[in-house]
Each structure stands twice: as structure tokens, then as C-alpha cells.
């Protein structure tokens, strides 16, 4: 099998606050800094979803990128864009809204849907700022 990797990019805007209720304000401020702002803060996120597979004999596609875009938009973007991650996003309820946890949550939301279309989800890359991003490989080592 000749495996190839395809990636779909989407963007969304969302607010969040990093805070542990069991910690004092001082400890939250010390650990999370400005990210613990009581009035929240937001980011313009970039999401990259990478899928692996063999090109179809019929279409030449690993997976139809339009279908991949539909999965990402309906399962993630519609739930999170212009929302408060801590308060409005069902798959993040009760979970610290770090970018790391958000990448895991996105993986969990779309993995089965991608598998059902014959692709293999291999990576979520989530860019929070121009200097900070995370990559998640489903709990597997990437190399």
C-alpha cells in the first residue's frame, strides 16, 4: 500500500480562561498569568487535520477533502467558532481548556467519522498564536 497524507485547514475564533476552581486567585495568576483573566481572552485558532491512506483506484483520493471539511465543520467548527470554550463547547465540559486538551477533544470528536470514510486520522495541529501550537497524534508517538 502506498500511503499518503492529506491535510485540511480550518479556522475558528474562540475565548477561554485557564483556571482551576480549587486554586486561589493568586495561584491561578501565578501559573496561568494573563490566560486566567476573569474576563476571558480569545484566540484566532488555525486547525490542521491530517489523514493518512492509500489513494483510491477510482478517485485517486485518500479521502474526499470536501467530505473531510464537512466533518470538521459540523463536528468542531460549528460547535466552537465564536464561542466560549469553557461554557459553550459540549466536548470540553469539565475539562481544562488548554490548547493541548482542546486538540485531544477535537480528535475525539472526529476520529470515528473519519474512520468511517476510510481515512486514518493521524494528526491534529492546533495553532493558538503565531508562536504557540500543539500537535496531537492520538496518543501515539509520531515517529
Secondary structure, DSSP 8 states (H G I E B T S, - for coil): --EEEEEEEEEEEEEE----TTS-HHHHHHHHGGGG-TT-EEEEEEEEEEEEEE--TTTS-SS-HHHHHHHHIIIIIHHHTTEEHHHH-GGGTTS---HHHHHHHHHHHHHHHHHHTT-EEEEEEEESSSS-EEEE-TTS---
